[in-house]
Amino acid sequence: MKVFVYGGSGLVGGHLVTELLNKGHEVFVGSRKPETQKSAPNVHWVFADSSELTKGLEVLEKVDAAYFLSPPGQTNQYEILSPWIEKAKQVGLKKLVLMTAMGVEHAPPEAPFRKTEILLEGAGIPWNIIRPNWFMQNFHTFWIAGIKQDGKIYFPGGNAKTSFIDARDIASVAAVLLTSSKNDNQAFALTGPESIDHNEVADHLTKVSGKTIGYVDVDPKVFESSLVSAGLTKDYAAFLVMIAGALKDGFASPILDTVKTLTGKEPISFSQYAKDNANAWK
């Protein structure tokens, strides 16, 4: 198949491109700077940028399926992705997979993530929506500064448990859904294999890094200010605080078997994720 991956140089997108190539597919990879990317067999780098909403849409005329997500740091998902979904509808794409977030189905219809899902559900083309829980990878990306500087995970999560998911498992699910019609027109929440709290996360990171790492349940306003100081927009920082509140209330704790059901393999455990990325916290 020929598959377009929006945000293909990002975390999930990068793993997804690798999965698709390993399965023998031809991949068109969206990037803000396609000319700077490395060439490889069966890879075509094309322009796709959330700041230029209608540029690059013509790539959908060349492919069978496409994967979309809202770029990190953006809260206007509908504005960014609706032109792409409309173009997919126009060309009669065989499959479109959209990644949103766990719990989006409960959001009001005017919320950008849910509004985007509703647009896709009514587009008249085969679709899947994947709604992953919080990423394990946040601990060596978003939250790394506090860990590196102070040996602390700063997060307003209380003692709530979360079934964190590895981005590699999200990519595996997306690859299956993009290249198969078996599960058309369904949405799937995705979780890891266990539910742990942030103190347990800190224990895992301590074990693999050899340095003492603790967890601080920070005030949400302090958390929001630190995100803005780190360069996130105020809107996106407020969005993260809101969904962190849902985590603290226990909504991120369920454990589902969707990764194994869809891919046939057990999802990656947090301990395995920690081992694989041990150098990040040293």
GIQUI-V85535 format. One line per field, one symbol per residue. ss: DSSP state (a for helix, b for strand, c for the rest). A space follows every 10 residues. Layout:
# GIQUI-V85535
ss->???
This chain:
# GIQUI-V85535
ss->cbbbbccccc aaaaaaaaaa aacccbbbbb bccaaacccc ccbbbbbcbc cbccccaaaa acccbbbbbc ccccccaaaa aaaaaaaaaa acccbbbbbc cccaaacccc caaaaaaaaa acccccbbbb bbccbaaaaa cccaaaaaaa cbbbcccccc cbccbcaaaa aaaaaaaacc cccccbbbbb cccccbcaaa aaaaaaaaac cccbbbccca aaaaaaaaac cccaaaaaaa aaaaaaaacc cccccccaaa aaacccccca aaaaaacaaa ac
